[in-house]
Amino acid sequence: MTKADVVVVGGGVVGMTTALTLQRRGAHVTVLTAHDPADTVSTVAAAVWYPSHTEEDPRVLRWARDTHAELRRQAADGVPGVVDRPTRMWSRHPYAGPPWWADACGDLTAEPAQPPYTALLRFTAPSVEMTSYLAWLRQRLEAGGGRIVRRALAALAEAYEVAPVVVNATGLAAGGLAADPAVFPARGHVLLVANPGLTVSVRDEDDPAGVTYVHPRRHDVVLGGTYQAGVGHTRPDPEEAAAIRRRCVALVPQLADAPLLGERIGLRPARHGGPRVEVDPDDRRLVHAYGHGGAGVTLSWGCAAEVADLALSV
């Protein structure tokens, strides 16, 4: 196997956007992944731009802003699966001004709302259909000479067989591979129903019965959801599915008769303290990029640019 300049370990959206960013900057890149990109947890994601379960942080805000701008450019350029969606977000908390991430989307407005809500926020949020988008990322990488190799690693040190610089974008597996006890799963459950003609994304993050969101796509609508920190199984739960549907229909009544097309359950790669994006203090050839939780798509391109800076300066 011919050595690459950089090997990215992990074929989810964080790994693939990082690999493509590195390639665009002139690096020869190989992606090592235990699963085909189409089979990673990224495909389960509702995949709309929103800094879900992230804390206020200047780096996170920068990544979110840069990713929002890049996804909007991609939507305008007709990149497969990327669409700008008008979004409505209902708030139940006393409104004290724009949320900390408002500057990242640039067009947020707020207006008073009737109880149980206190405000209605409107903004534009790019949405991404991950099956077609991951295929596009793969095609772009391979067209530029990059490679994707199916290989599960027992240790990150094995990646140095492929390249002298390693990017660790292994998501949930980073808990073991990087010996990081801060990594934990956050179980997510969504339903897919036929789209009755919806074009606007709607969310109620504060619903006391559970986070609720309705994200239309071309041929279906994603109904969510759950964020169960520390839950590490993907077993179906019919009662949970029924509750998700009830909440979503209450939020968007047009969904009442929408046929169920399927459900998806995945484990978000979350991390206490937020994403780890840094050069490993004990190995200057290793750059970590994991722990994005449910905000992988939202932070992907902005984070990839920083990871590429770190990897190419090694």
C-alpha positions as CSV (number, residue, x, y, z in Angstrom):
1,M,0.0,0.0,0.0
2,T,1.4,3.4,-1.1
3,K,1.7,5.7,1.9
4,A,-0.6,8.7,2.0
5,D,0.4,12.1,3.6
6,V,-2.5,11.9,6.1
7,V,-4.7,9.0,7.2
8,V,-8.1,9.8,8.6
9,V,-9.5,7.1,10.8
10,G,-13.3,7.2,10.7
11,G,-15.7,7.4,7.7
12,G,-18.6,9.4,9.2
13,V,-19.4,13.0,8.3
14,V,-16.6,14.4,10.5
15,G,-14.0,12.1,9.0
16,M,-15.1,12.5,5.4
17,T,-15.3,16.3,5.5
18,T,-11.9,16.4,7.1
19,A,-10.4,14.1,4.5
20,L,-11.9,16.2,1.6
21,T,-10.6,19.4,3.2
22,L,-7.1,17.9,3.5
23,Q,-7.2,16.8,-0.1
24,R,-8.3,20.2,-1.3
25,R,-5.2,21.6,0.4
26,G,-2.9,19.3,-1.5
27,A,-2.5,16.3,0.8
28,H,-2.7,12.7,-0.3
29,V,-5.4,11.2,1.9
30,T,-6.5,7.7,2.9
31,V,-9.6,7.1,5.0
32,L,-9.6,4.0,7.2
33,T,-13.0,3.0,8.4
34,A,-14.4,0.0,10.2
35,H,-17.7,0.6,8.3
36,D,-18.6,1.8,4.9
37,P,-19.4,5.6,5.1
38,A,-23.0,4.7,4.1
39,D,-23.3,2.4,7.1
40,T,-22.0,4.8,9.8
41,V,-24.2,6.5,12.4
42,S,-24.1,9.6,10.3
43,T,-26.7,8.1,8.1
44,V,-29.2,7.9,11.0
45,A,-28.9,11.7,11.7
46,A,-31.8,14.0,10.9
47,A,-28.8,16.1,9.7
48,V,-30.1,19.7,9.9
49,W,-27.9,22.6,10.9
50,Y,-28.5,23.2,14.6
51,P,-25.9,23.2,17.4
52,S,-27.8,20.6,19.4
53,H,-26.5,19.8,22.9
54,T,-23.5,22.1,22.6
55,E,-22.3,24.6,25.1
56,E,-21.5,28.2,24.3
57,D,-17.9,28.2,23.1
58,P,-16.1,30.5,20.7
59,R,-14.6,27.6,18.8
60,V,-18.0,25.9,18.5
61,L,-19.6,29.1,17.3
62,R,-16.9,29.5,14.6
63,W,-17.2,26.0,13.4
64,A,-21.0,26.3,13.3
65,R,-20.8,29.7,11.4
66,D,-18.3,28.4,8.9
67,T,-20.3,25.2,8.3
68,H,-23.6,27.1,7.9
69,A,-22.0,29.2,5.2
70,E,-20.4,26.2,3.5
71,L,-23.7,24.2,3.4
72,R,-25.6,27.2,2.1
73,R,-23.0,27.5,-0.7
74,Q,-23.4,23.8,-1.4
75,A,-27.2,24.1,-1.5
76,A,-26.9,26.9,-4.0
77,D,-24.5,24.8,-6.1
78,G,-26.9,21.8,-6.2
79,V,-24.8,19.5,-4.1
80,P,-26.8,16.2,-3.7
81,G,-28.9,16.2,-0.5
82,V,-28.2,19.7,0.7
83,V,-31.2,22.1,0.9
84,D,-31.8,25.4,2.6
85,R,-34.9,25.0,4.9
86,P,-36.9,27.8,6.6
87,T,-37.0,26.8,10.2
88,R,-39.3,27.6,13.1
89,M,-38.2,27.0,16.6
90,W,-40.7,27.3,19.5
91,S,-39.3,28.4,22.9
92,R,-40.9,27.8,26.3
93,H,-38.4,29.7,28.3
94,P,-38.6,33.4,29.1
95,Y,-37.1,35.1,26.0
96,A,-34.0,37.1,27.0
97,G,-32.6,37.7,23.5
98,P,-31.1,35.7,20.7
99,P,-29.4,32.4,21.6
100,W,-25.6,32.3,21.7
101,W,-25.5,30.6,18.3
102,A,-27.7,33.2,16.5
103,D,-24.7,34.9,14.9
104,A,-23.8,31.7,13.1
105,C,-26.9,31.6,11.0
106,G,-27.2,35.3,10.4
107,D,-30.9,35.7,9.8
108,L,-32.6,34.8,13.1
109,T,-35.6,36.8,14.1
110,A,-37.9,36.3,17.1
111,E,-41.5,37.2,17.8
112,P,-43.9,36.7,20.8
113,A,-45.9,33.5,20.9
114,Q,-49.0,32.2,22.7
115,P,-48.7,29.8,25.7
116,P,-47.2,27.3,26.3
117,Y,-44.6,29.1,24.2
118,T,-42.9,32.4,24.9
119,A,-41.3,33.1,21.5
120,L,-41.1,31.8,18.0
121,L,-37.6,31.9,16.4
122,R,-37.3,31.9,12.6
123,F,-34.0,31.2,10.7
124,T,-32.6,29.4,7.7
125,A,-31.0,26.0,8.4
126,P,-29.4,23.9,5.7
127,S,-30.6,20.3,5.9
128,V,-28.7,17.3,4.5
129,E,-29.9,13.9,3.3
130,M,-27.0,11.9,4.5
131,T,-27.2,8.9,2.2
132,S,-26.8,11.0,-0.9
133,Y,-24.4,13.4,0.8
134,L,-22.0,10.8,2.1
135,A,-22.0,9.3,-1.4
136,W,-21.1,12.7,-2.8
137,L,-18.3,13.2,-0.3
138,R,-16.9,9.8,-1.2
139,Q,-17.1,10.5,-4.9
140,R,-15.3,13.8,-4.5
141,L,-12.6,12.3,-2.4
142,E,-12.0,9.4,-4.8
143,A,-12.1,11.6,-7.8
144,G,-9.3,13.6,-6.3
145,G,-7.1,10.5,-5.8
146,G,-8.1,9.8,-2.2
147,R,-8.9,6.3,-1.0
148,I,-11.3,4.7,1.4
149,V,-10.1,1.4,3.0
150,R,-12.3,-0.8,5.1
151,R,-10.3,-1.7,8.1
152,A,-11.0,-1.8,11.9
153,L,-8.1,-0.9,14.1
154,A,-7.2,-2.4,17.4
155,A,-5.1,0.7,18.2
156,L,-4.5,4.1,16.5
157,A,-0.8,3.3,16.2
158,E,-1.7,0.8,13.4
159,A,-2.7,3.8,11.2
160,Y,0.9,4.9,10.9
161,E,1.4,2.0,8.5
162,V,-0.7,4.0,6.1
163,A,0.6,7.6,6.7
164,P,2.9,9.5,9.0
165,V,0.1,11.8,10.2
166,V,-3.1,10.4,11.7
167,V,-6.5,12.1,12.3
168,N,-8.6,10.3,14.8
169,A,-12.3,10.9,13.7
170,T,-13.5,7.6,15.2
171,G,-16.6,9.0,17.0
172,L,-17.9,6.7,19.8
173,A,-15.0,4.3,19.2
174,A,-12.6,7.1,20.4
175,G,-13.5,6.3,23.9
176,G,-11.5,3.1,23.7
177,L,-9.0,4.0,20.9
178,A,-8.0,7.3,22.6
179,A,-8.6,6.0,26.2
180,D,-11.0,9.0,26.8
181,P,-13.5,8.4,29.6
182,A,-15.3,11.5,28.6
183,V,-16.8,9.8,25.5
184,F,-20.3,8.4,25.9
185,P,-23.2,7.3,23.7
186,A,-26.4,9.4,23.4
187,R,-29.2,7.2,21.9
188,G,-31.3,8.9,19.3
189,H,-34.6,7.5,17.9
190,V,-36.4,9.0,14.8
191,L,-39.3,8.0,12.7
192,L,-39.6,8.4,8.9
193,V,-43.0,9.2,7.5
194,A,-44.3,10.1,4.0
195,N,-44.1,13.9,3.3
196,P,-47.6,15.4,2.9
197,G,-46.1,18.5,1.3
198,L,-44.1,20.1,4.2
199,T,-41.1,22.4,3.4
200,V,-40.5,24.0,6.8
201,S,-38.5,22.5,9.6
202,V,-40.1,22.9,13.0
203,R,-38.6,22.1,16.5
204,D,-39.6,22.3,20.1
205,E,-36.4,21.7,22.1
206,D,-38.2,22.5,25.4
207,D,-41.1,20.0,25.2
208,P,-41.2,18.5,28.8
209,A,-42.2,15.2,27.2
210,G,-39.0,15.1,25.1
211,V,-37.2,17.0,22.4
212,T,-39.4,17.3,19.4
213,Y,-38.5,18.1,15.8
214,V,-40.1,17.7,12.3
215,H,-37.6,17.9,9.4
216,P,-39.0,17.5,5.9
217,R,-36.9,16.0,3.1
218,R,-37.6,15.3,-0.5
219,H,-39.6,12.1,-0.1
220,D,-40.1,11.8,3.6
221,V,-40.2,13.6,7.0
222,V,-37.9,12.9,9.9
223,L,-39.8,12.9,13.2
224,G,-37.8,13.0,16.4
225,G,-36.7,12.3,18.8
226,T,-34.7,11.3,21.8
227,Y,-31.4,12.2,23.4
228,Q,-30.7,9.6,26.0
229,A,-27.2,10.2,27.4
230,G,-25.4,7.1,28.4
231,V,-27.8,4.7,26.8
232,G,-25.8,2.4,24.5
233,H,-28.3,0.1,22.8
234,T,-30.3,0.5,19.6
235,R,-33.2,-1.8,20.4
236,P,-36.6,-0.6,19.0
237,D,-39.1,0.7,21.6
238,P,-42.7,0.8,20.2
239,E,-44.0,3.0,23.1
240,E,-41.2,5.5,22.5
241,A,-42.0,5.5,18.8
242,A,-45.6,6.2,19.5
243,A,-44.7,9.0,21.9
244,I,-42.5,10.6,19.3
245,R,-45.2,10.6,16.7
246,R,-47.8,12.1,19.2
247,R,-45.5,15.0,20.0
248,C,-44.7,15.6,16.3
249,V,-48.4,15.5,15.3
250,A,-49.2,18.0,18.1
251,L,-46.5,20.3,16.7
252,V,-47.4,19.8,13.0
253,P,-51.0,18.5,12.7
254,Q,-50.6,17.9,8.9
255,L,-48.6,14.8,9.9
256,A,-51.6,13.1,11.5
257,D,-52.3,10.7,8.5
258,A,-48.8,10.5,7.1
259,P,-47.9,6.8,6.5
260,L,-44.9,5.4,8.5
261,L,-42.0,4.5,6.3
262,G,-39.6,3.3,8.9
263,E,-37.5,4.2,12.0
264,R,-33.9,4.7,12.7
265,I,-32.0,4.4,16.0
266,G,-28.4,5.4,16.5
267,L,-25.8,6.3,19.1
268,R,-24.5,9.8,18.9
269,P,-20.8,10.1,19.7
270,A,-21.0,12.6,22.6
271,R,-18.3,13.8,24.9
272,H,-18.3,15.6,28.3
273,G,-16.6,18.9,27.7
274,G,-17.5,19.0,24.1
275,P,-15.6,18.0,20.9
276,R,-12.0,17.1,21.3
277,V,-10.1,18.9,18.5
278,E,-6.4,19.1,19.2
279,V,-3.0,17.6,18.6
280,D,-2.4,14.7,21.0
281,P,0.0,16.0,23.8
282,D,1.8,12.7,23.8
283,D,2.1,12.1,20.1
284,R,2.5,15.2,17.9
285,R,1.7,13.1,14.8
286,L,-1.9,12.5,16.0
287,V,-4.8,14.9,15.7
288,H,-8.0,14.2,17.5
289,A,-11.4,15.2,16.0
290,Y,-14.2,13.5,17.9
291,G,-17.0,14.0,20.4
292,H,-19.4,16.1,18.3
293,G,-22.5,14.3,19.6
294,G,-25.6,15.3,17.7
295,A,-23.9,18.3,16.0
296,G,-21.6,16.5,13.6
297,V,-23.1,17.9,10.5
298,T,-23.6,21.3,12.1
299,L,-19.9,21.6,13.0
300,S,-18.4,19.5,10.2
301,W,-16.8,21.9,7.7
302,G,-15.7,24.5,10.2
303,C,-14.1,21.8,12.4
304,A,-12.5,20.1,9.3
305,A,-10.7,23.3,8.5
306,E,-9.2,23.5,12.0
307,V,-8.3,19.8,11.9
308,A,-6.6,20.3,8.5
309,D,-4.6,23.2,9.9
310,L,-3.4,21.1,12.8
311,A,-2.6,18.0,10.6
312,L,-0.7,19.9,8.0
313,S,1.4,21.8,10.5
314,V,2.7,18.6,12.1
